[in-house]
């Protein structure tokens, strides 16, 4: 075998390994939803589902990095509160689970609902606080700041492909709402142990926000979290209603 043949074999193997991430089966149908519920181009949605296993692997890698990122906060938090500490990593884990189950022809509405809430709430909250407390993030290496910002924006983008595989039944949405409401309460308002579990921000919680003396840093962080808990609830229920309307219109 010549060196050229060997090189060709290696290239062929690499291509085969890459194509192993491509789903050969049919893609989920696309409903004619309003743009505010399905803002992504259909082509982009199709690419995500076609390369679903690659998307799953990327999200699992993000989950692993996220747990590492939170390692210091885990060490400073009582064990019984650990489930409420790793916010973004749980969002990427839920979306990996939801997409992976669909790819195995075992879609799960509870995984879909948790993924929607996690990716919208936690995906959007990080860019929000990165901007809200921008001067205080100067300790972050600039590439890391950008990585955190854009990778979390990508989480939000992923949330808006779920309408293709989810109907968001009320029970699933109710359970996701309950979990993220409890998480919100423990993060910013009250928990039995008395230790707030929100993601560490680079400012003192109870000092005035740098743009206004009328609110504290904690209030700014909490306000974003409250709004971003309501948004996915609206998206999930509005998607369900619109899908039901479309099905009734087809009858």
ROTORVO-737687 format. One record per residue (C-alpha): residue number from 1; residue in one letter; z, y, x. Coordinates in steps of 0.1 Angstrom, whole numbers. Layout:
// residues N
+-----+----+-------+-------+-------+
:   i : aa :    up : north :  east :
+-----+----+-------+-------+-------+
: NUM :  A :     Z :     Y :     X :
...
+-----+----+-------+-------+-------+
***
This chain:
// residues 251
+-----+----+-------+-------+-------+
:   i : aa :    up : north :  east :
+-----+----+-------+-------+-------+
:   1 :  X :     0 :     0 :     0 :
:   2 :  X :    -9 :    34 :    14 :
:   3 :  X :    13 :    64 :    15 :
:   4 :  X :    -8 :    80 :   -12 :
:   5 :  X :    -4 :    49 :   -34 :
:   6 :  X :    34 :    50 :   -29 :
:   7 :  X :    35 :    87 :   -37 :
:   8 :  X :    15 :    80 :   -69 :
:   9 :  X :    39 :    52 :   -79 :
:  10 :  X :    69 :    75 :   -74 :
:  11 :  X :    52 :   102 :   -95 :
:  12 :  X :    44 :    77 :  -122 :
:  13 :  X :    80 :    66 :  -123 :
:  14 :  X :    92 :   101 :  -126 :
:  15 :  X :    69 :   109 :  -154 :
:  16 :  X :    80 :    77 :  -172 :
:  17 :  X :   116 :    86 :  -168 :
:  18 :  X :   109 :   121 :  -182 :
:  19 :  X :    90 :   107 :  -211 :
:  20 :  X :   119 :    84 :  -219 :
:  21 :  X :   135 :   115 :  -233 :
:  22 :  X :   107 :   120 :  -258 :
:  23 :  X :   112 :   107 :  -293 :
:  24 :  X :    81 :    88 :  -305 :
:  25 :  X :    92 :    85 :  -341 :
:  26 :  X :    85 :   110 :  -369 :
:  27 :  X :   102 :   144 :  -369 :
:  28 :  X :   125 :   155 :  -397 :
:  29 :  X :   108 :   175 :  -425 :
:  30 :  X :   109 :   212 :  -425 :
:  31 :  X :   121 :   229 :  -458 :
:  32 :  X :   107 :   263 :  -468 :
:  33 :  X :   140 :   281 :  -462 :
:  34 :  X :   144 :   319 :  -460 :
:  35 :  X :   141 :   333 :  -425 :
:  36 :  X :   178 :   341 :  -424 :
:  37 :  X :   186 :   304 :  -427 :
:  38 :  X :   157 :   291 :  -405 :
:  39 :  X :   149 :   319 :  -381 :
:  40 :  X :   133 :   297 :  -354 :
:  41 :  X :    96 :   290 :  -352 :
:  42 :  X :    87 :   255 :  -365 :
:  43 :  X :    71 :   247 :  -331 :
:  44 :  X :   104 :   254 :  -313 :
:  45 :  X :   123 :   232 :  -338 :
:  46 :  X :    97 :   204 :  -333 :
:  47 :  X :   101 :   206 :  -295 :
:  48 :  X :   139 :   203 :  -298 :
:  49 :  X :   136 :   172 :  -319 :
:  50 :  X :   108 :   157 :  -298 :
:  51 :  X :   129 :   160 :  -267 :
:  52 :  X :   161 :   153 :  -285 :
:  53 :  X :   176 :   130 :  -259 :
:  54 :  X :   171 :   156 :  -232 :
:  55 :  X :   188 :   181 :  -254 :
:  56 :  X :   217 :   157 :  -260 :
:  57 :  X :   221 :   151 :  -222 :
:  58 :  X :   221 :   189 :  -215 :
:  59 :  X :   248 :   194 :  -241 :
:  60 :  X :   269 :   166 :  -227 :
:  61 :  X :   265 :   182 :  -192 :
:  62 :  X :   277 :   215 :  -207 :
:  63 :  X :   306 :   197 :  -224 :
:  64 :  X :   317 :   182 :  -190 :
:  65 :  X :   314 :   216 :  -173 :
:  66 :  X :   333 :   233 :  -202 :
:  67 :  X :   362 :   209 :  -199 :
:  68 :  X :   363 :   216 :  -161 :
:  69 :  X :   362 :   253 :  -169 :
:  70 :  X :   392 :   250 :  -191 :
:  71 :  X :   412 :   228 :  -167 :
:  72 :  X :   435 :   257 :  -157 :
:  73 :  X :   443 :   265 :  -194 :
:  74 :  X :   450 :   228 :  -201 :
:  75 :  X :   476 :   229 :  -174 :
:  76 :  X :   493 :   259 :  -189 :
:  77 :  X :   492 :   246 :  -225 :
:  78 :  X :   515 :   220 :  -242 :
:  79 :  X :   497 :   187 :  -246 :
:  80 :  X :   500 :   187 :  -284 :
:  81 :  X :   479 :   218 :  -285 :
:  82 :  X :   451 :   205 :  -262 :
:  83 :  X :   427 :   198 :  -291 :
:  84 :  X :   426 :   236 :  -298 :
:  85 :  X :   419 :   247 :  -262 :
:  86 :  X :   384 :   236 :  -253 :
:  87 :  X :   364 :   257 :  -278 :
:  88 :  X :   328 :   258 :  -265 :
:  89 :  X :   328 :   223 :  -250 :
:  90 :  X :   337 :   209 :  -284 :
:  91 :  X :   308 :   228 :  -299 :
:  92 :  X :   283 :   213 :  -274 :
:  93 :  X :   299 :   179 :  -280 :
:  94 :  X :   295 :   182 :  -317 :
:  95 :  X :   258 :   192 :  -315 :
:  96 :  X :   251 :   163 :  -290 :
:  97 :  X :   268 :   139 :  -314 :
:  98 :  X :   249 :   153 :  -344 :
:  99 :  X :   215 :   151 :  -327 :
: 100 :  X :   222 :   118 :  -310 :
: 101 :  X :   232 :   102 :  -343 :
: 102 :  X :   200 :   115 :  -360 :
: 103 :  X :   179 :   101 :  -331 :
: 104 :  X :   195 :    67 :  -336 :
: 105 :  X :   186 :    69 :  -373 :
: 106 :  X :   223 :    72 :  -382 :
: 107 :  X :   226 :   109 :  -393 :
: 108 :  X :   261 :   120 :  -402 :
: 109 :  X :   268 :   150 :  -423 :
: 110 :  X :   303 :   155 :  -409 :
: 111 :  X :   289 :   157 :  -374 :
: 112 :  X :   262 :   181 :  -386 :
: 113 :  X :   287 :   204 :  -403 :
: 114 :  X :   311 :   205 :  -373 :
: 115 :  X :   281 :   211 :  -350 :
: 116 :  X :   269 :   241 :  -371 :
: 117 :  X :   304 :   257 :  -371 :
: 118 :  X :   310 :   250 :  -334 :
: 119 :  X :   276 :   263 :  -322 :
: 120 :  X :   276 :   294 :  -343 :
: 121 :  X :   312 :   304 :  -340 :
: 122 :  X :   319 :   294 :  -304 :
: 123 :  X :   283 :   300 :  -292 :
: 124 :  X :   284 :   336 :  -304 :
: 125 :  X :   320 :   344 :  -297 :
: 126 :  X :   316 :   341 :  -259 :
: 127 :  X :   287 :   367 :  -256 :
: 128 :  X :   307 :   389 :  -280 :
: 129 :  X :   338 :   390 :  -257 :
: 130 :  X :   316 :   392 :  -226 :
: 131 :  X :   302 :   424 :  -240 :
: 132 :  X :   334 :   436 :  -257 :
: 133 :  X :   354 :   434 :  -225 :
: 134 :  X :   325 :   440 :  -201 :
: 135 :  X :   343 :   461 :  -174 :
: 136 :  X :   370 :   435 :  -170 :
: 137 :  X :   346 :   407 :  -162 :
: 138 :  X :   337 :   422 :  -128 :
: 139 :  X :   356 :   393 :  -111 :
: 140 :  X :   329 :   369 :  -123 :
: 141 :  X :   300 :   362 :  -100 :
: 142 :  X :   270 :   379 :  -117 :
: 143 :  X :   250 :   346 :  -120 :
: 144 :  X :   280 :   330 :  -137 :
: 145 :  X :   283 :   359 :  -161 :
: 146 :  X :   246 :   354 :  -170 :
: 147 :  X :   250 :   317 :  -172 :
: 148 :  X :   279 :   319 :  -197 :
: 149 :  X :   261 :   346 :  -217 :
: 150 :  X :   228 :   329 :  -221 :
: 151 :  X :   240 :   293 :  -224 :
: 152 :  X :   262 :   303 :  -253 :
: 153 :  X :   234 :   321 :  -269 :
: 154 :  X :   214 :   288 :  -267 :
: 155 :  X :   242 :   271 :  -286 :
: 156 :  X :   236 :   295 :  -315 :
: 157 :  X :   198 :   287 :  -313 :
: 158 :  X :   206 :   250 :  -315 :
: 159 :  X :   226 :   255 :  -347 :
: 160 :  X :   195 :   267 :  -365 :
: 161 :  X :   177 :   234 :  -361 :
: 162 :  X :   203 :   215 :  -380 :
: 163 :  X :   189 :   224 :  -414 :
: 164 :  X :   161 :   199 :  -407 :
: 165 :  X :   185 :   169 :  -406 :
: 166 :  X :   215 :   182 :  -427 :
: 167 :  X :   222 :   188 :  -464 :
: 168 :  X :   257 :   201 :  -457 :
: 169 :  X :   275 :   184 :  -486 :
: 170 :  X :   306 :   202 :  -498 :
: 171 :  X :   331 :   177 :  -484 :
: 172 :  X :   317 :   179 :  -449 :
: 173 :  X :   316 :   217 :  -450 :
: 174 :  X :   352 :   218 :  -464 :
: 175 :  X :   364 :   196 :  -435 :
: 176 :  X :   347 :   217 :  -409 :
: 177 :  X :   360 :   249 :  -425 :
: 178 :  X :   396 :   235 :  -426 :
: 179 :  X :   394 :   225 :  -389 :
: 180 :  X :   380 :   258 :  -377 :
: 181 :  X :   404 :   278 :  -399 :
: 182 :  X :   434 :   259 :  -384 :
: 183 :  X :   419 :   265 :  -349 :
: 184 :  X :   415 :   302 :  -357 :
: 185 :  X :   451 :   304 :  -369 :
: 186 :  X :   465 :   287 :  -338 :
: 187 :  X :   443 :   308 :  -315 :
: 188 :  X :   452 :   342 :  -328 :
: 189 :  X :   479 :   343 :  -354 :
: 190 :  X :   505 :   315 :  -354 :
: 191 :  X :   513 :   280 :  -342 :
: 192 :  X :   545 :   260 :  -343 :
: 193 :  X :   548 :   259 :  -305 :
: 194 :  X :   544 :   296 :  -301 :
: 195 :  X :   516 :   295 :  -275 :
: 196 :  X :   483 :   311 :  -285 :
: 197 :  X :   454 :   288 :  -275 :
: 198 :  X :   424 :   311 :  -275 :
: 199 :  X :   401 :   312 :  -245 :
: 200 :  X :   415 :   333 :  -218 :
: 201 :  X :   402 :   368 :  -217 :
: 202 :  X :   404 :   390 :  -186 :
: 203 :  X :   427 :   417 :  -202 :
: 204 :  X :   462 :   419 :  -214 :
: 205 :  X :   463 :   409 :  -250 :
: 206 :  X :   484 :   437 :  -264 :
: 207 :  X :   470 :   466 :  -244 :
: 208 :  X :   447 :   490 :  -263 :
: 209 :  X :   410 :   481 :  -261 :
: 210 :  X :   392 :   503 :  -235 :
: 211 :  X :   370 :   519 :  -262 :
: 212 :  X :   397 :   526 :  -287 :
: 213 :  X :   435 :   532 :  -286 :
: 214 :  X :   437 :   521 :  -323 :
: 215 :  X :   432 :   484 :  -317 :
: 216 :  X :   445 :   459 :  -291 :
: 217 :  X :   424 :   436 :  -270 :
: 218 :  X :   437 :   406 :  -290 :
: 219 :  X :   427 :   422 :  -323 :
: 220 :  X :   391 :   427 :  -309 :
: 221 :  X :   389 :   391 :  -298 :
: 222 :  X :   404 :   379 :  -331 :
: 223 :  X :   381 :   400 :  -353 :
: 224 :  X :   351 :   384 :  -337 :
: 225 :  X :   365 :   349 :  -342 :
: 226 :  X :   373 :   356 :  -379 :
: 227 :  X :   338 :   369 :  -387 :
: 228 :  X :   322 :   340 :  -368 :
: 229 :  X :   342 :   315 :  -388 :
: 230 :  X :   329 :   330 :  -420 :
: 231 :  X :   292 :   331 :  -409 :
: 232 :  X :   286 :   294 :  -405 :
: 233 :  X :   304 :   287 :  -438 :
: 234 :  X :   279 :   310 :  -454 :
: 235 :  X :   249 :   294 :  -435 :
: 236 :  X :   260 :   259 :  -445 :
: 237 :  X :   265 :   266 :  -482 :
: 238 :  X :   235 :   288 :  -485 :
: 239 :  X :   213 :   261 :  -469 :
: 240 :  X :   227 :   236 :  -493 :
: 241 :  X :   220 :   258 :  -523 :
: 242 :  X :   184 :   267 :  -512 :
: 243 :  X :   176 :   230 :  -505 :
: 244 :  X :   188 :   220 :  -540 :
: 245 :  X :   168 :   248 :  -555 :
: 246 :  X :   137 :   236 :  -537 :
: 247 :  X :   142 :   200 :  -549 :
: 248 :  X :   147 :   212 :  -585 :
: 249 :  X :   115 :   232 :  -583 :
: 250 :  X :    96 :   201 :  -571 :
: 251 :  X :   107 :   180 :  -601 :
+-----+----+-------+-------+-------+
***
